[in-house]
Amino acid sequence: MIEIITIAICAVVAGADTWTEIEMFGSNKESWLKQFLSVEKGIPSHDTFGDVFRLIDAEEFQRSFMR
């Protein structure tokens, strides 16, 4: 889970706007991401990013992120 959130945050900071762009960012930066993340199963698909973030309570995520 932490890998998915971290990749998504990095991608959005870099300008990604869609789950597909987030997946592309992860794929393009995989060797860099492996320096601090365990991406043993590779970069998740855009569908996986979407599914995970749909399950997260957006308000709680925002509060946690701000802390």
Secondary structure by P-SEA (a helix, b strand, c coil): caaaaaaaaaaaaaccccaaaaaaaaaaaccccccccccccccccaaaaaaaaaacaaaaaaaaaac
